[in-house]
């Protein structure tokens, strides 16, 4: 083969490679930003840390392009029981047979039994039934939805998700903050706390996971409304509040440590990471 043909073949191969996509740059925040740094976890998965003295706040954000061989997967105890485990333990169990890129804690749960309070669906299998609270669900194509589910003759409506975790309340709907953020639950629940939230981008192709540290002198936590404002600024068309407080945990696969899973935020419990009922993992998976 001539040198010209070899060069042409190499150029064709390079041009044929799919481009590496990262998350869009962070837009205007509803508060002054002191610093922000970003790290590419995988193609289409970016971890960002945003700091602001306004709160003060330290915010970790995972932005996941669901069109780039990335998928969300609900996680719970692997032995079929429902019991409390650390988010890191749930993700580490998944990592034994899948490439885990990161994740966050999931739904509120029964403190005694560890059972999530709302719908939990793992790989199409319903582990706990729905209640009258919102759910973050993923259909058979991997597309994300935030809505309400009901059990009708043992069938989930409006559809049976492939993966699902519950939360409450809805923060953003159709790119507008939901009024319920100012009335839901007790005043202490709406006040500044560590938060975990999940959002779906305006084009429906990107999942946005955010955790806000709190209950520390250097991290104040956010109110429900402040969390909704943050998710809207991060580009969420729809967003849901997940379990927060001491449960708030974000885990990332550190590319500087051969993809080892590490906790990215500062869990507020004195003992460190709390055991929880379920989690939401981000895994590398192509159709």
Secondary structure as UniProt FT lines:
FT   HELIX           3..16
FT   STRAND          35..42
FT   TURN            43..44
FT   STRAND          45..52
FT   TURN            53..56
FT   STRAND          57..65
FT   TURN            66..67
FT   STRAND          70..75
FT   TURN            78..79
FT   STRAND          85..86
FT   HELIX           87..94
FT   TURN            95..97
FT   STRAND          99..105
FT   TURN            111..113
FT   STRAND          120..122
FT   TURN            123..124
FT   STRAND          125..128
FT   STRAND          135..138
FT   TURN            140..141
FT   STRAND          144..147
FT   STRAND          150..152
FT   TURN            153..154
FT   STRAND          155..157
FT   STRAND          163..166
FT   STRAND          170..173
FT   TURN            174..175
FT   STRAND          176..177
FT   HELIX           179..182
FT   HELIX           187..190
FT   STRAND          195..201
FT   TURN            202..203
FT   STRAND          206..212
FT   TURN            217..218
FT   HELIX           224..233
FT   TURN            234..235
FT   STRAND          236..241
FT   HELIX           245..247
FT   STRAND          250..254
FT   HELIX           255..257
FT   TURN            258..259
FT   STRAND          260..263
FT   TURN            270..271
FT   STRAND          275..276
FT   STRAND          279..284
//
